[in-house]
Amino acid sequence: MGRVIRGQRKGPGSVFRSHVKRRKGASKLRVYDYAENKGYIKGVVKKIIHDPGRGAPLAEIHFRNPYRFKKDKELMVATEGMYTGQFMYCGARAKLVVGNVVPLSACPEGTIICNLEETAGDRGKIAKASGDYCIIKSHDLDKGKTQVALPSGNRKTVPSACRAMIGNVAGGNRCDKPMLKAGRAYHKYRVKRNCWPRVRGVAMNPVEHPHGGGNHQHIGHASTARRDAPAGKKVGLIAARRTGLLRGRQGAKDE
């Protein structure tokens, strides 16, 4: 019997847990309430801060609580062009200005959005990484649905009542600058989780990985693994529908 491979050890966690000690908090839109449903509520951007392990900057936005004498502090992913002291508005009657949060039903086709909700009221799930954005493609008024183009290029249909932030996420072109040295990659992943450096399976011994061993670094068998394969064998292309290069018109369209 072989050794417990890396993929199996990642399941229970231990040294593979995410490094969250110095993170600033979850990035979420406001809780959906009466003020956003019927009109709008004004907030002010107090700080734009770095969140360790996240490529995009976070904006700390202060809102006046509509029901009690206090301030509500929300952490949201900052959009490109956002600045401290900026007023931003959330609600159905908010204007289409970069940084404002509006329902999809209030956005015309072609609007660039980010921080998009998947279901109404979930406070933002889609297009939150640095530089990401979605594009509104079409509205179905009869069904109350909106089709959006995701950052991957795929299209998704979501309820028109879902909210989104106008503009694209700040921190774009982050990956254009090359790493150049291993020390930068070390510090990049140190604040994320234990996933670097990553040893290839073919560079291991047969006892440590299904791809290990042999006189040359080669897999020696198909790299696909079935969906119900045992955990020690489940490496490579898991339950692949197809393999190889995308050829022809379909591949060109995806690119």
Disulfide bonds with the S-S distance in Angstrom:
none
